[in-house]
Amino acid sequence: MKSYFLNFIEKIHILQNVYLKNNFFFKKKTYSMYCEDLIVEKYFEEKFNGFYVDLGCYHPVQHNNTMLLYQRGWRGINVDINEFSIKLFNFCRPDDLNLNLAVSDKNGEIDYYYQKKLSLLNTINKSRADLVFQGSIKKKKITSQTLTKILDNSKYKGKQIDFLKIDVEGVDLDALKSFDFSRYSPKLICIEILPSDMKIFDAVALAADAANKTVPAVTRVTMSQKQRKKIVPELEFVMENLNNDIEKSDIYNLLKIKNYQKIWSGIPNHIFVRN
């Protein structure tokens, strides 16, 4: 009886997170935090059955970069260290492969750090947890796998990735280093790269908030750089500072070595295309 009651409560929690908090009844123009999915959708506008991999998927609707693709018929793999996140994906996207795993450069059991049941900030990087968490930090064990092993153990073994999104809170570089680009070679990659100085990040965030009052992000994302410089010059100025800093990062330079070129920058996320 107790087990039945707990399962019932969890189902209510899932429905609340999907339908009430995120209005899943109606299709949205964008589901991403900063409209990244509009850039991705535009790039693949003529492809309706692609394959995506989302590392650090968090939520199937809120702040999600693959929901628009899923609605167009794409399918793929979603991975998160948060067990409840994967339950949300199993409910909303039963056709996807949804895995409760950590992704890093190691295979085996490791620690992960969190504060609540559903959060964007869960991480296996203790230094990252100490930096961004406020209050007490909880710890659990979780299975970690490299991205290559995840793919090799799935029905997608050997299949080229169309779109790879990585946001694994402080271990993004480790995930890339252990990835076999020669076998899976993603066409497009969206990855979080934070600046070396968070004052740059804060300046961009403030300028973006101010720009939203003039031109919403959903409109700006489709504009040319020339148009944006004319309409929101302050934002473009701080974005140039951000891009100059990002180009010095280890992630940027690894992707450059792997023959990728950056084609778009948001605040934390950046999109690269294979040359």
Secondary structure as UniProt FT lines:
FT   HELIX           2..15
FT   HELIX           16..20
FT   TURN            21..22
FT   TURN            24..25
FT   HELIX           36..43
FT   TURN            44..46
FT   STRAND          51..55
FT   TURN            62..63
FT   HELIX           67..71
FT   TURN            72..73
FT   STRAND          75..80
FT   HELIX           83..92
FT   TURN            94..95
FT   STRAND          97..100
FT   STRAND          102..103
FT   STRAND          108..114
FT   HELIX           126..132
FT   STRAND          138..145
FT   HELIX           147..152
FT   TURN            155..158
FT   STRAND          163..166
FT   TURN            169..170
FT   HELIX           172..177
FT   HELIX           181..184
FT   STRAND          188..192
FT   HELIX           198..212
FT   TURN            213..214
FT   HELIX           217..220
FT   TURN            221..222
FT   HELIX           225..231
FT   HELIX           233..246
FT   TURN            247..248
FT   HELIX           250..257
FT   TURN            258..259
FT   STRAND          260..265
FT   STRAND          269..274
//
